[in-house]
Amino acid sequence: MDPQGSKNIVASPEPEPIIRPGHTFETVTDKISAIVLSRGTTPGWAFGLLIGFSLLMLLNLVVTLLMVKGVGIWGIRVPTAWGFAIVNFVWWIGIGHAGTLISAILLLLHQKWRTSINRFAEAMTIFAVMCAGMFPLLHMGRPWLFFYLMPYPNPMWLWPQFRSPLVWDVFAVSTYFTVSLLFWFVGLIPDLATLRDRAKHPAVKTIYGIFSLGWRGSAVHWSRYEMASLLLAGLATPLVVSVHTVVSLDFASSLIPGWHSTIFPPYFVAGAIYSGFAMVLTLAIPIRSVYHLEDLVTDRHLDIMAKVMLATGIIVAYGYATETFMAFYSGSETERFMMMNRLAGPYAGLYWMLIACNIVIPQLLWIRRVRRSIAFLFVISLVVNVGMWLERFVIVVISLHRDFIPSSWGMYYPTKWDWATYAGTFGLFITMFFLFIRFLPMISIVEVRSLVHETNEEKSHS
Amino acid sequence: MAQIFHRSMNLLSRVSIYGAILVVGALGYALYALALSPWYTEQTMVRPQPVPFSHRHHAGELGIDCRYCHSSVEKSSFAGLPPTQTCMTCHSQIWTNAAMLEPVRASYRDDTSLAWTRVNALPDFVYFDHSIHVSKGIGCTTCHGKIADMALTYRAGTLYMSWCLECHRQPEKYVRPKSEVFNAFYEPPSNQIESGKKLVKEYDIQSLQHCSVCHR
């Protein structure tokens, strides 16, 4: 070892600041709270909410029709009994994973850049899980009996079938929702108190006052707040991995060719984070330009998220490669047929679209100029969202429509009500998200302030 | 800065946290209790019948054997409702002019069935067979209650699955000697569990509990 060697290493250029310099505690608080308190209701926001709410009413219509007529209004027909409902369930729940990863794992790993995006990423998680959770319930056919899935004392003396992954799903998703909601709310408390103190109208003061739970910002409050956040982050961390693992077991523990595979859990988790980050980008890019938050959600944030997408996308690509290889290596006739059916069967077009969306196009993210281009990033994030939806369609439909017995093969065609249900959950998501950005601080004021503090300290030391 | 909330909110907020848990718990318990109550299960409700037939009179006071009317109980899944001819074996001789029995006579004259209202109706998704139960030492009154004391017939059990499983899990608590199956006044002995266990063994009662025993 050359002791002088270390001196020869070229110092890496000064890392780009996470948020644009020039911010003080006050400007951060002003900027974020003004969006809620003084910006008022703009026509653009109202128009967006109108679109979301219209779609939500469409969901209302579909669900009513579903209750009256049953799941037959959807395109699910034997042999493809799992259609859009399961595809959309997996897709939505996957999207949620980015929020939890950002808020929990990156908190534990002290990744400072997360502070600007964690609030709305967590909100995205919660709303996505709400959309996801509806699908299995509606798919049951008799959603009003959903409580049969819970182990509760009942006059049938019956427990749910604990050996069924579908029951694990219930626990995984409801735990996920509860922990995400708690985590989000605990993080909101100091910000709600800020809004309470800055609000002018007494009714607004009271409402934010109720939800800020009497926060006064004392040292005891802060120490408990930090502890609670840390504990919840610890609780949420395994959920990033466990929820989509359990979702994948819905498939993997069956014997259907193309589902019965041990790679499913890791490959589902990677896919979930992949689609989640794509969705965070899809949301962050328009929001930061509409609300002029480019100095808080900087190009560096988008760049980092693009890199995460690239990394998880490569894991997903590895998953596809392994699936294909194992189908041939297994020597199993049905597995091989399933793979040939994917590559060249009636739904082959969708499979190749999936490869294009999830593997080929995202390779552009290797190029720094693409990662720095808002338009490119936005389009790629949409492409990945579509690709991940196609992945679930390929897994659910192609495996089911032709399995072991050729005499019972069939085709799956979604009906207009399938599309309407899917669009309706977008309505729920958009409505919730618009209400969120109007009434809650979409960026964590507290955490960005602490970031300003640390950035300034570093500067004064150097 | 002025206070938004009164001091009492401190107490109220704490109370509401514990209160919410308590209220939700109490609500759950109340719902469960309600689901088991006769008001909801309609257990003790007497249904309107074409003729106010009294099991107390026929099975209790007169001591007519259950099988005289419910003749297929030992051979079939269905215990059987008697044809009007069975009623008329006696009522062609006694109470021949009673106004109460006019529907019975009309049914006999016109050769139409009496339309009784079922009291113990299991849902269609449950398979139940009377014959196996009576031939394994389960008495009529075990499920149908003190039928010999019912002036008008009502359902004695909830017909909930827990009610079936109660016996299917511990048949020794209910089984009786085969000779006593049709005894409408049978009282279990003080050593029921002990003798029950012996009978379970002797009659080879299997305590079947898997789903497809009843949900075929």
HADDOCK unambig.tbl for C-alpha pairs under 7 A between the chains (distance, minus, plus):
assign (segid A and resid 155 and name CA) (segid B and resid 160 and name CA) 6.04 0.50 0.50
assign (segid A and resid 155 and name CA) (segid B and resid 161 and name CA) 6.49 0.50 0.50
assign (segid A and resid 155 and name CA) (segid B and resid 162 and name CA) 5.33 0.50 0.50
assign (segid A and resid 156 and name CA) (segid B and resid 160 and name CA) 6.06 0.50 0.50
assign (segid A and resid 156 and name CA) (segid B and resid 161 and name CA) 4.37 0.50 0.50
assign (segid A and resid 156 and name CA) (segid B and resid 162 and name CA) 4.70 0.50 0.50
assign (segid A and resid 157 and name CA) (segid B and resid 161 and name CA) 6.72 0.50 0.50
assign (segid A and resid 157 and name CA) (segid B and resid 162 and name CA) 5.02 0.50 0.50
assign (segid A and resid 206 and name CA) (segid B and resid 4 and name CA) 6.51 0.50 0.50
